[in-house]
């Protein structure tokens, strides 16, 4: 009978956040696929899991070949538990190739709930949580940063401690009054959450810092930015110039951009739409 692949999130800092189900998945595994065998070995020691299951590396450099090998083991009936160094595997960490390969072969794939820095940072930031998206690592180019800042959703992104000062300075130059939060070393001894505008945070983080960093940026609307509506009004003007009726065109542009049709109509004509 085929085995199974279990994806097990490990603590992002505080070892007490390990769940009972994750511990059981580590104990029951024939093999544990992990980013760093030494780090996962230390985790097993702290959890007093003896004898240790066999550890195999599954990192960015060997993920493709390792996925082929591990899928064959699952097909032979072995139990593979996939972990990353911290948090949920495959979220900005290796694991996607193995998960996809098992799904494509029709093998059993189980995902266990557990710690993830993304929702922790989102909630503690104090920024809107109704609509948000995960950007991965922050882009480096100015044009791509503008795209991030134009989002009408709260944006969550990882950033290197070596780059955070440069990135905040670049973001502050584009939208200095945008609300944001820098979340550093979440759940760890030196956890720190700094909230404020991008310009305030850029001043606070002028030099390199240590630790793992998550940056949460509020939506454009939350900072009173006019970039989104200005873009929408320009699009509306072009449609009207092409012969479209203002009210109908405003409805179409509002649907595509997430702005209000009445606001677009008023910005275009200078008057409220008739009811």
Secondary structure by P-SEA (a helix, b strand, c coil): cbbbbbbbbccccccccccaaaaaaaaaccccccccaaaaaaaaaaaccccccbbbbbccccaaaaaaaaaaaaaabbbbbbbccccccccccccaaaaaaaaaaccbbbbbbbbbaaaaaaaaccccccbbbbcccccccaaaaaaaaacccbbbbccccccaaaaaaaaaaacccbbbbbbccccccbbbbbbccaaaaaaaaccccccbbbbbbccccccccaaaaaaaaaaaaaaaaacccaaaaaaaaaaaccccaaaaaaaaccccccc
